[in-house]
Amino acid sequence: MPAKSKSQQQAAGIALAAKRGKKKSGELKGASRSMYESMDEKELRELAETRTQDKPDHVGD
């Protein structure tokens, strides 16, 4: 499932870093925190790997 926006891709990357132990999960907030809690590493990786070249900054842009 590819990310729909650049901000969604970025939040998934931050949540993925926390899942892998490279970032403290207590530092997460907003979308990255909810992604961290509700998605597994495979789902986060799929979102984080999305190319953002033709994506809007935010959904609805």
CHARMM internal coordinates of N, CA and C (Angstrom, degrees):
IC EDIT
DIST 1 N 1 CA 1.4451
DIST 1 CA 1 C 1.5272
ANGL 1 N 1 CA 1 C 107.91
DIST 1 C 2 N 1.2984
ANGL 1 CA 1 C 2 N 117.92
DIHE 1 N 1 CA 1 C 2 N 109.22
DIST 2 N 2 CA 1.4677
ANGL 1 C 2 N 2 CA 120.93
DIHE 1 CA 1 C 2 N 2 CA -178.74
DIST 2 CA 2 C 1.5233
ANGL 2 N 2 CA 2 C 111.92
DIHE 1 C 2 N 2 CA 2 C -75.52
DIST 2 C 3 N 1.3224
ANGL 2 CA 2 C 3 N 115.19
DIHE 2 N 2 CA 2 C 3 N 153.00
DIST 3 N 3 CA 1.4650
ANGL 2 C 3 N 3 CA 120.80
DIHE 2 CA 2 C 3 N 3 CA 177.41
DIST 3 CA 3 C 1.5206
ANGL 3 N 3 CA 3 C 109.54
DIHE 2 C 3 N 3 CA 3 C -66.73
DIST 3 C 4 N 1.3207
ANGL 3 CA 3 C 4 N 116.19
DIHE 3 N 3 CA 3 C 4 N 148.69
DIST 4 N 4 CA 1.4565
ANGL 3 C 4 N 4 CA 121.38
DIHE 3 CA 3 C 4 N 4 CA -179.63
DIST 4 CA 4 C 1.5282
ANGL 4 N 4 CA 4 C 112.18
DIHE 3 C 4 N 4 CA 4 C -93.14
DIST 4 C 5 N 1.3430
ANGL 4 CA 4 C 5 N 117.69
DIHE 4 N 4 CA 4 C 5 N -13.71
DIST 5 N 5 CA 1.4612
ANGL 4 C 5 N 5 CA 120.72
DIHE 4 CA 4 C 5 N 5 CA -179.33
DIST 5 CA 5 C 1.5250
ANGL 5 N 5 CA 5 C 110.20
DIHE 4 C 5 N 5 CA 5 C -151.74
DIST 5 C 6 N 1.3292
ANGL 5 CA 5 C 6 N 115.39
DIHE 5 N 5 CA 5 C 6 N 165.81
DIST 6 N 6 CA 1.4620
ANGL 5 C 6 N 6 CA 120.84
DIHE 5 CA 5 C 6 N 6 CA 178.19
DIST 6 CA 6 C 1.5260
ANGL 6 N 6 CA 6 C 110.83
DIHE 5 C 6 N 6 CA 6 C -64.04
DIST 6 C 7 N 1.3312
ANGL 6 CA 6 C 7 N 117.23
DIHE 6 N 6 CA 6 C 7 N -38.93
DIST 7 N 7 CA 1.4609
ANGL 6 C 7 N 7 CA 120.05
DIHE 6 CA 6 C 7 N 7 CA -178.87
DIST 7 CA 7 C 1.5284
ANGL 7 N 7 CA 7 C 111.23
DIHE 6 C 7 N 7 CA 7 C -67.82
DIST 7 C 8 N 1.3268
ANGL 7 CA 7 C 8 N 118.17
DIHE 7 N 7 CA 7 C 8 N -35.45
DIST 8 N 8 CA 1.4602
ANGL 7 C 8 N 8 CA 121.20
DIHE 7 CA 7 C 8 N 8 CA 177.31
DIST 8 CA 8 C 1.5297
ANGL 8 N 8 CA 8 C 109.96
DIHE 7 C 8 N 8 CA 8 C -67.11
DIST 8 C 9 N 1.3174
ANGL 8 CA 8 C 9 N 117.33
DIHE 8 N 8 CA 8 C 9 N -40.55
DIST 9 N 9 CA 1.4595
ANGL 8 C 9 N 9 CA 121.84
DIHE 8 CA 8 C 9 N 9 CA 178.78
DIST 9 CA 9 C 1.5253
ANGL 9 N 9 CA 9 C 110.22
DIHE 8 C 9 N 9 CA 9 C -64.22
DIST 9 C 10 N 1.3180
ANGL 9 CA 9 C 10 N 117.01
DIHE 9 N 9 CA 9 C 10 N -41.38
DIST 10 N 10 CA 1.4612
ANGL 9 C 10 N 10 CA 121.62
DIHE 9 CA 9 C 10 N 10 CA -179.73
DIST 10 CA 10 C 1.5327
ANGL 10 N 10 CA 10 C 110.72
DIHE 9 C 10 N 10 CA 10 C -66.66
DIST 10 C 11 N 1.3156
ANGL 10 CA 10 C 11 N 117.78
DIHE 10 N 10 CA 10 C 11 N -43.77
DIST 11 N 11 CA 1.4634
ANGL 10 C 11 N 11 CA 121.57
DIHE 10 CA 10 C 11 N 11 CA 178.68
DIST 11 CA 11 C 1.5262
ANGL 11 N 11 CA 11 C 110.61
DIHE 10 C 11 N 11 CA 11 C -61.70
DIST 11 C 12 N 1.3244
ANGL 11 CA 11 C 12 N 116.92
DIHE 11 N 11 CA 11 C 12 N -39.51
DIST 12 N 12 CA 1.4645
ANGL 11 C 12 N 12 CA 120.68
DIHE 11 CA 11 C 12 N 12 CA 178.21
DIST 12 CA 12 C 1.5230
ANGL 12 N 12 CA 12 C 110.74
DIHE 11 C 12 N 12 CA 12 C -65.23
DIST 12 C 13 N 1.3238
ANGL 12 CA 12 C 13 N 117.25
DIHE 12 N 12 CA 12 C 13 N -38.64
DIST 13 N 13 CA 1.4594
ANGL 12 C 13 N 13 CA 120.66
DIHE 12 CA 12 C 13 N 13 CA 177.86
DIST 13 CA 13 C 1.5161
ANGL 13 N 13 CA 13 C 112.25
DIHE 12 C 13 N 13 CA 13 C -63.56
DIST 13 C 14 N 1.3189
ANGL 13 CA 13 C 14 N 117.02
DIHE 13 N 13 CA 13 C 14 N -40.41
DIST 14 N 14 CA 1.4646
ANGL 13 C 14 N 14 CA 121.54
DIHE 13 CA 13 C 14 N 14 CA 178.46
DIST 14 CA 14 C 1.5259
ANGL 14 N 14 CA 14 C 110.21
DIHE 13 C 14 N 14 CA 14 C -67.00
DIST 14 C 15 N 1.3348
ANGL 14 CA 14 C 15 N 117.08
DIHE 14 N 14 CA 14 C 15 N -43.76
DIST 15 N 15 CA 1.4623
ANGL 14 C 15 N 15 CA 121.30
DIHE 14 CA 14 C 15 N 15 CA 178.38
DIST 15 CA 15 C 1.5249
ANGL 15 N 15 CA 15 C 110.77
DIHE 14 C 15 N 15 CA 15 C -63.80
DIST 15 C 16 N 1.3166
ANGL 15 CA 15 C 16 N 117.35
DIHE 15 N 15 CA 15 C 16 N -38.34
DIST 16 N 16 CA 1.4602
ANGL 15 C 16 N 16 CA 121.80
DIHE 15 CA 15 C 16 N 16 CA 178.32
DIST 16 CA 16 C 1.5262
ANGL 16 N 16 CA 16 C 110.71
DIHE 15 C 16 N 16 CA 16 C -64.46
DIST 16 C 17 N 1.3224
ANGL 16 CA 16 C 17 N 117.18
DIHE 16 N 16 CA 16 C 17 N -41.37
DIST 17 N 17 CA 1.4661
ANGL 16 C 17 N 17 CA 120.79
DIHE 16 CA 16 C 17 N 17 CA 177.52
DIST 17 CA 17 C 1.5268
ANGL 17 N 17 CA 17 C 110.44
DIHE 16 C 17 N 17 CA 17 C -60.64
DIST 17 C 18 N 1.3195
ANGL 17 CA 17 C 18 N 117.22
DIHE 17 N 17 CA 17 C 18 N -38.92
DIST 18 N 18 CA 1.4628
ANGL 17 C 18 N 18 CA 120.83
DIHE 17 CA 17 C 18 N 18 CA 178.00
DIST 18 CA 18 C 1.5253
ANGL 18 N 18 CA 18 C 110.94
DIHE 17 C 18 N 18 CA 18 C -67.82
DIST 18 C 19 N 1.3302
ANGL 18 CA 18 C 19 N 117.45
DIHE 18 N 18 CA 18 C 19 N -40.67
DIST 19 N 19 CA 1.4722
ANGL 18 C 19 N 19 CA 121.19
DIHE 18 CA 18 C 19 N 19 CA 178.13
DIST 19 CA 19 C 1.5240
ANGL 19 N 19 CA 19 C 110.55
DIHE 18 C 19 N 19 CA 19 C -60.43
DIST 19 C 20 N 1.3178
ANGL 19 CA 19 C 20 N 115.96
DIHE 19 N 19 CA 19 C 20 N -35.51
DIST 20 N 20 CA 1.4670
ANGL 19 C 20 N 20 CA 120.93
DIHE 19 CA 19 C 20 N 20 CA -178.16
DIST 20 CA 20 C 1.5225
ANGL 20 N 20 CA 20 C 112.45
DIHE 19 C 20 N 20 CA 20 C -85.60
DIST 20 C 21 N 1.3332
ANGL 20 CA 20 C 21 N 117.44
DIHE 20 N 20 CA 20 C 21 N -2.07
DIST 21 N 21 CA 1.4573
ANGL 20 C 21 N 21 CA 121.31
DIHE 20 CA 20 C 21 N 21 CA 177.25
DIST 21 CA 21 C 1.5134
ANGL 21 N 21 CA 21 C 114.63
DIHE 20 C 21 N 21 CA 21 C 84.97
DIST 21 C 22 N 1.3173
ANGL 21 CA 21 C 22 N 118.34
DIHE 21 N 21 CA 21 C 22 N 10.48
DIST 22 N 22 CA 1.4598
ANGL 21 C 22 N 22 CA 121.76
DIHE 21 CA 21 C 22 N 22 CA -179.40
DIST 22 CA 22 C 1.5265
ANGL 22 N 22 CA 22 C 111.89
DIHE 21 C 22 N 22 CA 22 C -87.84
DIST 22 C 23 N 1.3238
ANGL 22 CA 22 C 23 N 116.72
DIHE 22 N 22 CA 22 C 23 N -10.99
DIST 23 N 23 CA 1.4634
ANGL 22 C 23 N 23 CA 122.80
DIHE 22 CA 22 C 23 N 23 CA 178.76
DIST 23 CA 23 C 1.5201
ANGL 23 N 23 CA 23 C 106.78
DIHE 22 C 23 N 23 CA 23 C -141.59
DIST 23 C 24 N 1.3226
ANGL 23 CA 23 C 24 N 116.92
DIHE 23 N 23 CA 23 C 24 N 144.13
DIST 24 N 24 CA 1.4574
ANGL 23 C 24 N 24 CA 120.56
DIHE 23 CA 23 C 24 N 24 CA -179.72
DIST 24 CA 24 C 1.5261
ANGL 24 N 24 CA 24 C 109.96
DIHE 23 C 24 N 24 CA 24 C -73.22
DIST 24 C 25 N 1.3226
ANGL 24 CA 24 C 25 N 116.18
DIHE 24 N 24 CA 24 C 25 N 131.05
DIST 25 N 25 CA 1.4669
ANGL 24 C 25 N 25 CA 119.84
DIHE 24 CA 24 C 25 N 25 CA -178.25
DIST 25 CA 25 C 1.5255
ANGL 25 N 25 CA 25 C 111.71
DIHE 24 C 25 N 25 CA 25 C -66.28
DIST 25 C 26 N 1.3146
ANGL 25 CA 25 C 26 N 118.48
DIHE 25 N 25 CA 25 C 26 N -23.85
DIST 26 N 26 CA 1.4560
ANGL 25 C 26 N 26 CA 121.77
DIHE 25 CA 25 C 26 N 26 CA 177.87
DIST 26 CA 26 C 1.5136
ANGL 26 N 26 CA 26 C 113.19
DIHE 25 C 26 N 26 CA 26 C -68.98
DIST 26 C 27 N 1.3290
ANGL 26 CA 26 C 27 N 117.61
DIHE 26 N 26 CA 26 C 27 N -17.77
DIST 27 N 27 CA 1.4621
ANGL 26 C 27 N 27 CA 122.13
DIHE 26 CA 26 C 27 N 27 CA 179.93
DIST 27 CA 27 C 1.5293
ANGL 27 N 27 CA 27 C 112.36
DIHE 26 C 27 N 27 CA 27 C -85.53
DIST 27 C 28 N 1.3243
ANGL 27 CA 27 C 28 N 117.53
DIHE 27 N 27 CA 27 C 28 N -9.69
DIST 28 N 28 CA 1.4619
ANGL 27 C 28 N 28 CA 121.12
DIHE 27 CA 27 C 28 N 28 CA -177.45
DIST 28 CA 28 C 1.5176
ANGL 28 N 28 CA 28 C 111.18
DIHE 27 C 28 N 28 CA 28 C -75.58
DIST 28 C 29 N 1.3306
ANGL 28 CA 28 C 29 N 115.78
DIHE 28 N 28 CA 28 C 29 N 146.53
DIST 29 N 29 CA 1.4599
ANGL 28 C 29 N 29 CA 120.46
DIHE 28 CA 28 C 29 N 29 CA 173.17
DIST 29 CA 29 C 1.5180
ANGL 29 N 29 CA 29 C 109.66
DIHE 28 C 29 N 29 CA 29 C -147.99
DIST 29 C 30 N 1.3067
ANGL 29 CA 29 C 30 N 115.69
DIHE 29 N 29 CA 29 C 30 N 163.47
DIST 30 N 30 CA 1.4586
ANGL 29 C 30 N 30 CA 121.14
DIHE 29 CA 29 C 30 N 30 CA 176.81
DIST 30 CA 30 C 1.5170
ANGL 30 N 30 CA 30 C 113.40
DIHE 29 C 30 N 30 CA 30 C 64.04
DIST 30 C 31 N 1.3283
ANGL 30 CA 30 C 31 N 114.79
DIHE 30 N 30 CA 30 C 31 N -136.02
DIST 31 N 31 CA 1.4632
ANGL 30 C 31 N 31 CA 121.53
DIHE 30 CA 30 C 31 N 31 CA -174.96
DIST 31 CA 31 C 1.5241
ANGL 31 N 31 CA 31 C 112.13
DIHE 30 C 31 N 31 CA 31 C -62.94
DIST 31 C 32 N 1.3337
ANGL 31 CA 31 C 32 N 117.20
DIHE 31 N 31 CA 31 C 32 N -38.92
DIST 32 N 32 CA 1.4655
ANGL 31 C 32 N 32 CA 118.76
DIHE 31 CA 31 C 32 N 32 CA -178.42
DIST 32 CA 32 C 1.5257
ANGL 32 N 32 CA 32 C 111.12
DIHE 31 C 32 N 32 CA 32 C -65.13
DIST 32 C 33 N 1.3397
ANGL 32 CA 32 C 33 N 117.85
DIHE 32 N 32 CA 32 C 33 N -35.38
DIST 33 N 33 CA 1.4578
ANGL 32 C 33 N 33 CA 120.88
DIHE 32 CA 32 C 33 N 33 CA 178.01
DIST 33 CA 33 C 1.5264
ANGL 33 N 33 CA 33 C 111.13
DIHE 32 C 33 N 33 CA 33 C -66.68
DIST 33 C 34 N 1.3210
ANGL 33 CA 33 C 34 N 117.03
DIHE 33 N 33 CA 33 C 34 N -45.61
DIST 34 N 34 CA 1.4673
ANGL 33 C 34 N 34 CA 119.05
DIHE 33 CA 33 C 34 N 34 CA -179.23
DIST 34 CA 34 C 1.5266
ANGL 34 N 34 CA 34 C 110.98
DIHE 33 C 34 N 34 CA 34 C -67.36
DIST 34 C 35 N 1.3315
ANGL 34 CA 34 C 35 N 117.72
DIHE 34 N 34 CA 34 C 35 N -35.87
DIST 35 N 35 CA 1.4640
ANGL 34 C 35 N 35 CA 120.53
DIHE 34 CA 34 C 35 N 35 CA 175.79
DIST 35 CA 35 C 1.5254
ANGL 35 N 35 CA 35 C 110.36
DIHE 34 C 35 N 35 CA 35 C -64.61
DIST 35 C 36 N 1.3294
ANGL 35 CA 35 C 36 N 117.05
DIHE 35 N 35 CA 35 C 36 N -43.25
DIST 36 N 36 CA 1.4617
ANGL 35 C 36 N 36 CA 122.40
DIHE 35 CA 35 C 36 N 36 CA 179.62
DIST 36 CA 36 C 1.5277
ANGL 36 N 36 CA 36 C 110.62
DIHE 35 C 36 N 36 CA 36 C -57.64
DIST 36 C 37 N 1.3265
ANGL 36 CA 36 C 37 N 116.03
DIHE 36 N 36 CA 36 C 37 N -42.13
DIST 37 N 37 CA 1.4598
ANGL 36 C 37 N 37 CA 120.78
DIHE 36 CA 36 C 37 N 37 CA -176.18
DIST 37 CA 37 C 1.5272
ANGL 37 N 37 CA 37 C 113.40
DIHE 36 C 37 N 37 CA 37 C -78.12
DIST 37 C 38 N 1.3281
ANGL 37 CA 37 C 38 N 118.00
DIHE 37 N 37 CA 37 C 38 N -28.73
DIST 38 N 38 CA 1.4633
ANGL 37 C 38 N 38 CA 119.35
DIHE 37 CA 37 C 38 N 38 CA -171.43
DIST 38 CA 38 C 1.5291
ANGL 38 N 38 CA 38 C 115.55
DIHE 37 C 38 N 38 CA 38 C -108.34
DIST 38 C 39 N 1.3270
ANGL 38 CA 38 C 39 N 118.35
DIHE 38 N 38 CA 38 C 39 N -9.32
DIST 39 N 39 CA 1.4679
ANGL 38 C 39 N 39 CA 120.16
DIHE 38 CA 38 C 39 N 39 CA -175.49
DIST 39 CA 39 C 1.5238
ANGL 39 N 39 CA 39 C 110.56
DIHE 38 C 39 N 39 CA 39 C -120.60
DIST 39 C 40 N 1.3333
ANGL 39 CA 39 C 40 N 115.54
DIHE 39 N 39 CA 39 C 40 N 151.08
DIST 40 N 40 CA 1.4553
ANGL 39 C 40 N 40 CA 118.41
DIHE 39 CA 39 C 40 N 40 CA 175.29
DIST 40 CA 40 C 1.5358
ANGL 40 N 40 CA 40 C 109.50
DIHE 39 C 40 N 40 CA 40 C -88.81
DIST 40 C 41 N 1.3233
ANGL 40 CA 40 C 41 N 115.71
DIHE 40 N 40 CA 40 C 41 N 174.11
DIST 41 N 41 CA 1.4650
ANGL 40 C 41 N 41 CA 120.56
DIHE 40 CA 40 C 41 N 41 CA -174.54
DIST 41 CA 41 C 1.5304
ANGL 41 N 41 CA 41 C 112.31
DIHE 40 C 41 N 41 CA 41 C -61.73
DIST 41 C 42 N 1.3266
ANGL 41 CA 41 C 42 N 117.24
DIHE 41 N 41 CA 41 C 42 N -37.38
DIST 42 N 42 CA 1.4725
ANGL 41 C 42 N 42 CA 120.43
DIHE 41 CA 41 C 42 N 42 CA -179.96
DIST 42 CA 42 C 1.5302
ANGL 42 N 42 CA 42 C 111.10
DIHE 41 C 42 N 42 CA 42 C -63.16
DIST 42 C 43 N 1.3203
ANGL 42 CA 42 C 43 N 117.09
DIHE 42 N 42 CA 42 C 43 N -45.25
DIST 43 N 43 CA 1.4686
ANGL 42 C 43 N 43 CA 120.81
DIHE 42 CA 42 C 43 N 43 CA 179.40
DIST 43 CA 43 C 1.5275
ANGL 43 N 43 CA 43 C 110.98
DIHE 42 C 43 N 43 CA 43 C -63.12
DIST 43 C 44 N 1.3292
ANGL 43 CA 43 C 44 N 116.28
DIHE 43 N 43 CA 43 C 44 N -42.73
DIST 44 N 44 CA 1.4632
ANGL 43 C 44 N 44 CA 120.19
DIHE 43 CA 43 C 44 N 44 CA 179.36
DIST 44 CA 44 C 1.5252
ANGL 44 N 44 CA 44 C 110.89
DIHE 43 C 44 N 44 CA 44 C -63.95
DIST 44 C 45 N 1.3319
ANGL 44 CA 44 C 45 N 116.35
DIHE 44 N 44 CA 44 C 45 N -41.07
DIST 45 N 45 CA 1.4652
ANGL 44 C 45 N 45 CA 120.12
DIHE 44 CA 44 C 45 N 45 CA 179.91
DIST 45 CA 45 C 1.5273
ANGL 45 N 45 CA 45 C 110.78
DIHE 44 C 45 N 45 CA 45 C -62.15
DIST 45 C 46 N 1.3361
ANGL 45 CA 45 C 46 N 117.17
DIHE 45 N 45 CA 45 C 46 N -41.75
DIST 46 N 46 CA 1.4696
ANGL 45 C 46 N 46 CA 120.63
DIHE 45 CA 45 C 46 N 46 CA 178.85
DIST 46 CA 46 C 1.5286
ANGL 46 N 46 CA 46 C 111.38
DIHE 45 C 46 N 46 CA 46 C -61.01
DIST 46 C 47 N 1.3221
ANGL 46 CA 46 C 47 N 117.29
DIHE 46 N 46 CA 46 C 47 N -41.56
DIST 47 N 47 CA 1.4659
ANGL 46 C 47 N 47 CA 120.53
DIHE 46 CA 46 C 47 N 47 CA 178.20
DIST 47 CA 47 C 1.5269
ANGL 47 N 47 CA 47 C 111.02
DIHE 46 C 47 N 47 CA 47 C -69.34
DIST 47 C 48 N 1.3238
ANGL 47 CA 47 C 48 N 116.16
DIHE 47 N 47 CA 47 C 48 N -43.45
DIST 48 N 48 CA 1.4628
ANGL 47 C 48 N 48 CA 120.60
DIHE 47 CA 47 C 48 N 48 CA -175.94
DIST 48 CA 48 C 1.5265
ANGL 48 N 48 CA 48 C 112.22
DIHE 47 C 48 N 48 CA 48 C -68.08
DIST 48 C 49 N 1.3266
ANGL 48 CA 48 C 49 N 117.82
DIHE 48 N 48 CA 48 C 49 N -27.54
DIST 49 N 49 CA 1.4637
ANGL 48 C 49 N 49 CA 121.14
DIHE 48 CA 48 C 49 N 49 CA -178.53
DIST 49 CA 49 C 1.5287
ANGL 49 N 49 CA 49 C 113.29
DIHE 48 C 49 N 49 CA 49 C -82.63
DIST 49 C 50 N 1.3162
ANGL 49 CA 49 C 50 N 117.75
DIHE 49 N 49 CA 49 C 50 N -4.19
DIST 50 N 50 CA 1.4620
ANGL 49 C 50 N 50 CA 121.88
DIHE 49 CA 49 C 50 N 50 CA -178.61
DIST 50 CA 50 C 1.5257
ANGL 50 N 50 CA 50 C 110.91
DIHE 49 C 50 N 50 CA 50 C -60.89
DIST 50 C 51 N 1.3218
ANGL 50 CA 50 C 51 N 116.06
DIHE 50 N 50 CA 50 C 51 N 132.54
DIST 51 N 51 CA 1.4686
ANGL 50 C 51 N 51 CA 120.14
DIHE 50 CA 50 C 51 N 51 CA 174.64
DIST 51 CA 51 C 1.5204
ANGL 51 N 51 CA 51 C 108.21
DIHE 50 C 51 N 51 CA 51 C -71.57
DIST 51 C 52 N 1.3093
ANGL 51 CA 51 C 52 N 116.94
DIHE 51 N 51 CA 51 C 52 N 136.06
DIST 52 N 52 CA 1.4670
ANGL 51 C 52 N 52 CA 120.56
DIHE 51 CA 51 C 52 N 52 CA -174.52
DIST 52 CA 52 C 1.5180
ANGL 52 N 52 CA 52 C 113.43
DIHE 51 C 52 N 52 CA 52 C -107.22
DIST 52 C 53 N 1.2993
ANGL 52 CA 52 C 53 N 117.67
DIHE 52 N 52 CA 52 C 53 N 5.94
DIST 53 N 53 CA 1.4592
ANGL 52 C 53 N 53 CA 121.44
DIHE 52 CA 52 C 53 N 53 CA -174.82
DIST 53 CA 53 C 1.5305
ANGL 53 N 53 CA 53 C 113.00
DIHE 52 C 53 N 53 CA 53 C -54.07
DIST 53 C 54 N 1.3044
ANGL 53 CA 53 C 54 N 118.37
DIHE 53 N 53 CA 53 C 54 N -45.42
DIST 54 N 54 CA 1.4669
ANGL 53 C 54 N 54 CA 121.15
DIHE 53 CA 53 C 54 N 54 CA -177.13
DIST 54 CA 54 C 1.5246
ANGL 54 N 54 CA 54 C 112.78
DIHE 53 C 54 N 54 CA 54 C -107.07
DIST 54 C 55 N 1.3189
ANGL 54 CA 54 C 55 N 117.42
DIHE 54 N 54 CA 54 C 55 N 18.49
DIST 55 N 55 CA 1.4600
ANGL 54 C 55 N 55 CA 121.56
DIHE 54 CA 54 C 55 N 55 CA -178.52
DIST 55 CA 55 C 1.5293
ANGL 55 N 55 CA 55 C 110.20
DIHE 54 C 55 N 55 CA 55 C -95.44
DIST 55 C 56 N 1.3413
ANGL 55 CA 55 C 56 N 117.03
DIHE 55 N 55 CA 55 C 56 N 148.68
DIST 56 N 56 CA 1.4664
ANGL 55 C 56 N 56 CA 119.65
DIHE 55 CA 55 C 56 N 56 CA 174.96
DIST 56 CA 56 C 1.5281
ANGL 56 N 56 CA 56 C 109.98
DIHE 55 C 56 N 56 CA 56 C -72.56
DIST 56 C 57 N 1.3298
ANGL 56 CA 56 C 57 N 117.20
DIHE 56 N 56 CA 56 C 57 N 160.62
DIST 57 N 57 CA 1.4618
ANGL 56 C 57 N 57 CA 120.29
DIHE 56 CA 56 C 57 N 57 CA 177.74
DIST 57 CA 57 C 1.5272
ANGL 57 N 57 CA 57 C 110.83
DIHE 56 C 57 N 57 CA 57 C -63.30
DIST 57 C 58 N 1.3218
ANGL 57 CA 57 C 58 N 116.03
DIHE 57 N 57 CA 57 C 58 N -41.04
DIST 58 N 58 CA 1.4592
ANGL 57 C 58 N 58 CA 122.63
DIHE 57 CA 57 C 58 N 58 CA 179.01
DIST 58 CA 58 C 1.5209
ANGL 58 N 58 CA 58 C 108.17
DIHE 57 C 58 N 58 CA 58 C -135.69
DIST 58 C 59 N 1.3214
ANGL 58 CA 58 C 59 N 116.52
DIHE 58 N 58 CA 58 C 59 N 152.78
DIST 59 N 59 CA 1.4607
ANGL 58 C 59 N 59 CA 120.14
DIHE 58 CA 58 C 59 N 59 CA 177.04
DIST 59 CA 59 C 1.5206
ANGL 59 N 59 CA 59 C 108.25
DIHE 58 C 59 N 59 CA 59 C -64.03
DIST 59 C 60 N 1.3049
ANGL 59 CA 59 C 60 N 116.77
DIHE 59 N 59 CA 59 C 60 N 134.24
DIST 60 N 60 CA 1.4549
ANGL 59 C 60 N 60 CA 121.94
DIHE 59 CA 59 C 60 N 60 CA -178.60
DIST 60 CA 60 C 1.5152
ANGL 60 N 60 CA 60 C 112.73
DIHE 59 C 60 N 60 CA 60 C 100.98
DIST 60 C 61 N 1.3434
ANGL 60 CA 60 C 61 N 117.75
DIHE 60 N 60 CA 60 C 61 N -9.43
DIST 61 N 61 CA 1.4763
ANGL 60 C 61 N 61 CA 121.38
DIHE 60 CA 60 C 61 N 61 CA 177.80
DIST 61 CA 61 C 1.5102
ANGL 61 N 61 CA 61 C 110.60
DIHE 60 C 61 N 61 CA 61 C -78.31
END
COOR INIT
IC SEED 1 N 1 CA 1 C
IC BUILD
